[in-house]
Amino acid sequence: MLIRRLAVIGVGLIGGSLALALREAGAVGEVVGCGRGRPNLDKAVELGVIDRYSHDVGEAVEGADMVFLAVPLGAMAQAFEAMRGHLAPDAVITDGGSTKGSVVEDAIRAFGEAPPNLVPGHPIAGTEHSGVEAAFPTLYRNRRVILTPLSKTDPGALARVDAMWRLCGAEVTHMEVEHHDEVLAATSHLPHMLAFSLVDALAQMKENDEIFRYAAGGFRDFTRIASSSPVMWRDICLANRKALGMMLDCFAEELTDLARILREGDGDRLLEIFERAKAARDRFIDGV
Amino acid sequence: MLIRRLAVIGVGLIGGSLALALREAGAVGEVVGCGRGRPNLDKAVELGVIDRYSHDVGEAVEGADMVFLAVPLGAMAQAFEAMRGHLAPDAVITDGGSTKGSVVEDAIRAFGEAPPNLVPGHPIAGTEHSGVEAAFPTLYRNRRVILTPLSKTDPGALARVDAMWRLCGAEVTHMEVEHHDEVLAATSHLPHMLAFSLVDALAQMKENDEIFRYAAGGFRDFTRIASSSPVMWRDICLANRKALGMMLDCFAEELTDLARILREGDGDRLLEIFERAKAARDRFIDGV
């Protein structure tokens, strides 16, 4: 059995689905949950996601050989602090946070340096639902998981986390922390920022109800991500503020250029941009 | 019968669907098509969309009491020029262009002034397909059509175009030309510009194939409109360059502000923006 005892800190969609997938794969002995809300944890026991739980992180990680942190990014630092001194010597720590630089910084702040058994990770999966009742064992099947080991990360710890995700059906790749944060800023965090700020800008215009009334199907698709959790996205954006701030500045410049091209009536330049974009999207998105 | 003879200039999804809807409503006698491609026009006759056709606009509008222009925005000026001197005295002219200021300007340029029988219009409907084979009679059912009559527009002409769209099942509203172009710049043209330019920006980054590989579902939705026709969107953006240029400048400023808020780590401001956006989207989009 790959994991003797798994501690899941934060038992929601992400943490719960990992536990269910590992159980289905016969890869885990005991699962200990940790969280604040008793009803959610009771539900998790009832659904067979976890075997037992504690509200205390230190207690929950006691004796675990795999610790999975699935708390919001804003709660990572506190969770690392709370597990210090309670971890078993062979415990591997990994997480599901959407940014990796901030998680590594939180760990360094709590432990003095990044623990060799820490393997920062990011499963690129999710649904619009949250909470343990939304968890299901196939959430990670055929989805990508990015692991961002540090130079001092123990190869054995990395191999165990790698194996854990593969048993869930995921496709695992490794990446540098900074590179991960740049790639995700581009493909996920920036689009969310754009959707949120566009909808907000329109909502603040005069006669905004009329504006939304004439919004067609394209607008619905384009702004769907603006219906995501504001708290979660505040945390993600703050956690990745360096890479994301750079992307925002670049993109703002690009828009200013575009406004100039438009005013100059330069149809050839516009067509060139639109054609390159369509080709890229059709090739990379629909072609996959 | 509302329309004795309908001339459809540009027999594709938009023009073809109008003809089919009016036929189904028993509201039109004869339908004359006009276009450049013989195979498409032969197909239109075969499908019963039009009764006959001409490649010459002047010939096609001869004797028609309703003329519907469904050519690309870049071809409107030429179409107006070509029909001058061939229109019946009772002919009402309307169109399906996505911007209205440019169409009115094209008409003024061709006729010296905006003809009293011109009723600029914009059916907010479409699919990802094009050509007459994509046309179907219910395209406009429960969709919005915006008419933008001018101060000199004949009330009788307006009433006829209004009635025509209602017979197709559409919900018709009237708006000032400039207001239409601003509303559509906000809800349609700006989102398309953002999607095209975001995908293009990512496509030009180093290791862009890797970036797209890690794009999740949200990115797919957000950038779907970047797979739209580059030529059509070049025409639309150029035609609405004034309103759209202003929107782009405003939005670029907003992004620069957002980058600053992010760098300052102002989580409260971020949360405020995200919450306002989510509330607006949930209320206006999903609530409708």
HADDOCK unambig.tbl for C-alpha pairs under 7 A between the chains (distance, minus, plus):
assign (segid A and resid 124 and name CA) (segid B and resid 216 and name CA) 6.86 0.50 0.50
assign (segid A and resid 183 and name CA) (segid B and resid 211 and name CA) 5.59 0.50 0.50
assign (segid A and resid 187 and name CA) (segid B and resid 211 and name CA) 6.74 0.50 0.50
assign (segid A and resid 187 and name CA) (segid B and resid 215 and name CA) 5.30 0.50 0.50
assign (segid A and resid 187 and name CA) (segid B and resid 219 and name CA) 6.39 0.50 0.50
assign (segid A and resid 188 and name CA) (segid B and resid 215 and name CA) 6.90 0.50 0.50
assign (segid A and resid 188 and name CA) (segid B and resid 219 and name CA) 6.47 0.50 0.50
assign (segid A and resid 191 and name CA) (segid B and resid 219 and name CA) 6.87 0.50 0.50
assign (segid A and resid 196 and name CA) (segid B and resid 274 and name CA) 5.65 0.50 0.50
assign (segid A and resid 196 and name CA) (segid B and resid 277 and name CA) 5.41 0.50 0.50
assign (segid A and resid 197 and name CA) (segid B and resid 273 and name CA) 6.99 0.50 0.50
assign (segid A and resid 199 and name CA) (segid B and resid 277 and name CA) 5.24 0.50 0.50
assign (segid A and resid 199 and name CA) (segid B and resid 281 and name CA) 6.82 0.50 0.50
assign (segid A and resid 200 and name CA) (segid B and resid 273 and name CA) 6.43 0.50 0.50
assign (segid A and resid 200 and name CA) (segid B and resid 276 and name CA) 6.14 0.50 0.50
assign (segid A and resid 200 and name CA) (segid B and resid 277 and name CA) 4.50 0.50 0.50
assign (segid A and resid 203 and name CA) (segid B and resid 280 and name CA) 6.29 0.50 0.50
assign (segid A and resid 211 and name CA) (segid B and resid 183 and name CA) 5.58 0.50 0.50
assign (segid A and resid 211 and name CA) (segid B and resid 187 and name CA) 6.74 0.50 0.50
assign (segid A and resid 212 and name CA) (segid B and resid 284 and name CA) 6.12 0.50 0.50
assign (segid A and resid 215 and name CA) (segid B and resid 187 and name CA) 5.29 0.50 0.50
assign (segid A and resid 215 and name CA) (segid B and resid 188 and name CA) 6.88 0.50 0.50
assign (segid A and resid 216 and name CA) (segid B and resid 124 and name CA) 6.86 0.50 0.50
assign (segid A and resid 218 and name CA) (segid B and resid 225 and name CA) 6.09 0.50 0.50
assign (segid A and resid 219 and name CA) (segid B and resid 187 and name CA) 6.39 0.50 0.50
assign (segid A and resid 219 and name CA) (segid B and resid 188 and name CA) 6.47 0.50 0.50
assign (segid A and resid 219 and name CA) (segid B and resid 191 and name CA) 6.87 0.50 0.50
assign (segid A and resid 220 and name CA) (segid B and resid 285 and name CA) 6.84 0.50 0.50
assign (segid A and resid 221 and name CA) (segid B and resid 221 and name CA) 5.12 0.50 0.50
assign (segid A and resid 221 and name CA) (segid B and resid 222 and name CA) 5.94 0.50 0.50
assign (segid A and resid 222 and name CA) (segid B and resid 221 and name CA) 5.91 0.50 0.50
assign (segid A and resid 222 and name CA) (segid B and resid 222 and name CA) 4.08 0.50 0.50
assign (segid A and resid 222 and name CA) (segid B and resid 223 and name CA) 6.61 0.50 0.50
assign (segid A and resid 223 and name CA) (segid B and resid 222 and name CA) 6.61 0.50 0.50
assign (segid A and resid 225 and name CA) (segid B and resid 218 and name CA) 6.10 0.50 0.50
assign (segid A and resid 226 and name CA) (segid B and resid 277 and name CA) 6.36 0.50 0.50
assign (segid A and resid 226 and name CA) (segid B and resid 278 and name CA) 5.48 0.50 0.50
assign (segid A and resid 226 and name CA) (segid B and resid 281 and name CA) 6.92 0.50 0.50
assign (segid A and resid 227 and name CA) (segid B and resid 278 and name CA) 4.73 0.50 0.50
assign (segid A and resid 227 and name CA) (segid B and resid 281 and name CA) 6.48 0.50 0.50
assign (segid A and resid 227 and name CA) (segid B and resid 282 and name CA) 6.50 0.50 0.50
assign (segid A and resid 230 and name CA) (segid B and resid 271 and name CA) 5.95 0.50 0.50
assign (segid A and resid 230 and name CA) (segid B and resid 274 and name CA) 5.07 0.50 0.50
assign (segid A and resid 230 and name CA) (segid B and resid 275 and name CA) 5.52 0.50 0.50
assign (segid A and resid 231 and name CA) (segid B and resid 271 and name CA) 6.41 0.50 0.50
assign (segid A and resid 234 and name CA) (segid B and resid 267 and name CA) 6.29 0.50 0.50
assign (segid A and resid 234 and name CA) (segid B and resid 270 and name CA) 5.99 0.50 0.50
assign (segid A and resid 234 and name CA) (segid B and resid 271 and name CA) 5.71 0.50 0.50
assign (segid A and resid 238 and name CA) (segid B and resid 262 and name CA) 6.41 0.50 0.50
assign (segid A and resid 238 and name CA) (segid B and resid 265 and name CA) 6.18 0.50 0.50
assign (segid A and resid 238 and name CA) (segid B and resid 267 and name CA) 6.95 0.50 0.50
assign (segid A and resid 241 and name CA) (segid B and resid 262 and name CA) 5.84 0.50 0.50
assign (segid A and resid 241 and name CA) (segid B and resid 263 and name CA) 6.31 0.50 0.50
assign (segid A and resid 245 and name CA) (segid B and resid 259 and name CA) 4.92 0.50 0.50
assign (segid A and resid 245 and name CA) (segid B and resid 262 and name CA) 6.50 0.50 0.50
assign (segid A and resid 245 and name CA) (segid B and resid 263 and name CA) 6.62 0.50 0.50
assign (segid A and resid 248 and name CA) (segid B and resid 255 and name CA) 6.31 0.50 0.50
assign (segid A and resid 248 and name CA) (segid B and resid 256 and name CA) 6.99 0.50 0.50
assign (segid A and resid 248 and name CA) (segid B and resid 259 and name CA) 5.88 0.50 0.50
assign (segid A and resid 249 and name CA) (segid B and resid 256 and name CA) 6.08 0.50 0.50
assign (segid A and resid 249 and name CA) (segid B and resid 259 and name CA) 6.47 0.50 0.50
assign (segid A and resid 252 and name CA) (segid B and resid 252 and name CA) 4.69 0.50 0.50
assign (segid A and resid 252 and name CA) (segid B and resid 255 and name CA) 5.88 0.50 0.50
assign (segid A and resid 252 and name CA) (segid B and resid 256 and name CA) 6.28 0.50 0.50
assign (segid A and resid 255 and name CA) (segid B and resid 248 and name CA) 6.32 0.50 0.50
assign (segid A and resid 255 and name CA) (segid B and resid 252 and name CA) 5.88 0.50 0.50
assign (segid A and resid 256 and name CA) (segid B and resid 248 and name CA) 6.99 0.50 0.50
assign (segid A and resid 256 and name CA) (segid B and resid 249 and name CA) 6.09 0.50 0.50
assign (segid A and resid 256 and name CA) (segid B and resid 252 and name CA) 6.28 0.50 0.50
assign (segid A and resid 259 and name CA) (segid B and resid 245 and name CA) 4.93 0.50 0.50
assign (segid A and resid 259 and name CA) (segid B and resid 248 and name CA) 5.87 0.50 0.50
assign (segid A and resid 259 and name CA) (segid B and resid 249 and name CA) 6.46 0.50 0.50
assign (segid A and resid 262 and name CA) (segid B and resid 238 and name CA) 6.42 0.50 0.50
assign (segid A and resid 262 and name CA) (segid B and resid 241 and name CA) 5.83 0.50 0.50
assign (segid A and resid 262 and name CA) (segid B and resid 245 and name CA) 6.49 0.50 0.50
assign (segid A and resid 263 and name CA) (segid B and resid 241 and name CA) 6.30 0.50 0.50
assign (segid A and resid 263 and name CA) (segid B and resid 245 and name CA) 6.61 0.50 0.50
assign (segid A and resid 265 and name CA) (segid B and resid 238 and name CA) 6.19 0.50 0.50
assign (segid A and resid 267 and name CA) (segid B and resid 234 and name CA) 6.32 0.50 0.50
assign (segid A and resid 267 and name CA) (segid B and resid 238 and name CA) 6.97 0.50 0.50
assign (segid A and resid 270 and name CA) (segid B and resid 234 and name CA) 6.02 0.50 0.50
assign (segid A and resid 271 and name CA) (segid B and resid 230 and name CA) 5.93 0.50 0.50
assign (segid A and resid 271 and name CA) (segid B and resid 231 and name CA) 6.40 0.50 0.50
assign (segid A and resid 271 and name CA) (segid B and resid 234 and name CA) 5.74 0.50 0.50
assign (segid A and resid 273 and name CA) (segid B and resid 197 and name CA) 6.99 0.50 0.50
assign (segid A and resid 273 and name CA) (segid B and resid 200 and name CA) 6.44 0.50 0.50
assign (segid A and resid 274 and name CA) (segid B and resid 196 and name CA) 5.66 0.50 0.50
assign (segid A and resid 274 and name CA) (segid B and resid 230 and name CA) 5.07 0.50 0.50
assign (segid A and resid 275 and name CA) (segid B and resid 230 and name CA) 5.52 0.50 0.50
assign (segid A and resid 276 and name CA) (segid B and resid 200 and name CA) 6.14 0.50 0.50
assign (segid A and resid 277 and name CA) (segid B and resid 196 and name CA) 5.41 0.50 0.50
assign (segid A and resid 277 and name CA) (segid B and resid 199 and name CA) 5.24 0.50 0.50
assign (segid A and resid 277 and name CA) (segid B and resid 200 and name CA) 4.49 0.50 0.50
assign (segid A and resid 277 and name CA) (segid B and resid 226 and name CA) 6.36 0.50 0.50
assign (segid A and resid 278 and name CA) (segid B and resid 226 and name CA) 5.47 0.50 0.50
assign (segid A and resid 278 and name CA) (segid B and resid 227 and name CA) 4.73 0.50 0.50
assign (segid A and resid 280 and name CA) (segid B and resid 203 and name CA) 6.28 0.50 0.50
assign (segid A and resid 281 and name CA) (segid B and resid 199 and name CA) 6.81 0.50 0.50
assign (segid A and resid 281 and name CA) (segid B and resid 226 and name CA) 6.91 0.50 0.50
assign (segid A and resid 281 and name CA) (segid B and resid 227 and name CA) 6.48 0.50 0.50
assign (segid A and resid 282 and name CA) (segid B and resid 227 and name CA) 6.49 0.50 0.50
assign (segid A and resid 284 and name CA) (segid B and resid 212 and name CA) 6.11 0.50 0.50
assign (segid A and resid 285 and name CA) (segid B and resid 220 and name CA) 6.82 0.50 0.50
